[in-house]
Amino acid sequence: MKNFFSSDPKLLGYGFLILFFASYGQTFFISLFNENIRQYYKISDGEFGLIYSVATTLSSLILVSFAKLIDYIDLRLYSFLICIGLSLSCFGMFIFYNNIFYLFLIIFALRFFGQGAMSHAGETTMVRYFGKNRGKAISVSTLGGMIGVTILPLIVVKLSKNFGDQNVWLLSSLSMVIFIPLMFLILNNHKDRHTNFIDNLKNNHLSKKWKTKEVLLDSKFYVYLPLSLAAPFISTGLMFHQIFIINQKNWSFEMLGTGYIFLGIFSIIGLLIGGPIIDKFDTKRTALTSLFPLLIGVIVLLFFESYIFLIIYMSFYGLNLGLSTPLIGALWAEIYGLESLGVVKALLHASMVLASALSPLIFGYLIDWGFGILMIVTISISIILFSTLLPLYKKLP
């Protein structure tokens, strides 16, 4: 493990930081300003949810074409473009121009550059350049995102009270401006690193350069895709409607806050477990276990009411979050190789963003139609079982 951290600490730092700053485009961060946004633009919860879902869906579609640029241009240039994009997006939220279409564009930009492009850059870079240690590298980078989930809500609450919600977005934009020169410093020797990577690929005669169309026509992509989409779909839906869930369970908002502490702790535990597992065992087989903690979590959510089971539910939710990221991330590198990783990851991230856009709408309409936790959990369990069993049924190599 010591040799791993000393092998390329700068690139590990890049992965950690870019996933941390990607938090500005994640649902958990934007939702902290939900009430302020709705009041300013005079829109309802449903209207804001619709704007959010459509903007997220559009960002996922465009991401397919944009994100594969990481295969063709220097990582420093690619990172500079997406960091500038996220900084301007945060600044746009600070301006708060009173126009619904303007709000749509800002939400789109936050989701595209934050959740989409920056998350894609961090994960793809870790998988591409760390070879057999890609599992541990993904865990390190994902830890940056986990730290964001753990500390940024507390920071936002404190800053909002002292400076106001809009100024928090200004500070977020400025933090990205500070990160950009640091990013160039971290990647100052990237040309040599990438040259070595290309030379290694040339020595691998089994390497194939996949095109987007070829991946879309390949059956393996669709066999393993549900395994990658299940957790984003279910988790985002549960998080978006967490107030409804705790009200149904008679859990308080303060209890939910405590639950997030356990979510953070177990997500880190999942990362510490998942990375080394990938580097030691067959990824295709171990990836099939990635949804097991989420399965236990939703079953607990369905059958138990006591406060202690909120802690258990959030703990398994976090464990799934920590485990699935390195397991699923390394899976696609094993299937399609490293040279085409940008193309594959672009399709994958776009699909994941789309999945995370659909579940709040679907679960929300189920709630509006009078269905409760039973229907949400039933759908979640069905998706988990289908996603896990499909690769076994197809028996692909």
Secondary structure, DSSP 4 states (H G I P E B T S, - for coil): -HHHHHH-HHHHHHHHHHHHHGGGGSHHHHGGGHHHHHHHHT--HHHHHHHHHHHHHHHHHHHHHHHGGGGTS-HHHHHHHHHHHHHHHHHHHHH--S-HHHHHHHHHHIIIIIIIIIHHHHHHHHHHHSGGGHHHHHHHHHHHHHHHHHHHHHHHHHHHHHH-HHHHHHHHHHHHHHHHHHHHHHTTTHHHHHHHHHHHHHH-TT-----HHHHHT-HHHHHHHHHHHHHHHHHHHHHHTHHHHHHHTT--HHHHHHHHHHHHHHHHHHHHHHHHHHHHS-HHHHGGGTTHHHHHHHHHHHH--SHHHHHHHHHHHHHHHHHHHHHHHHHHHHHH-STTHHHHHHHHHHHHHHHHHHHHHHHHHHHHTT--HHHHHHHHHHHHHHHHHHHHHHT--
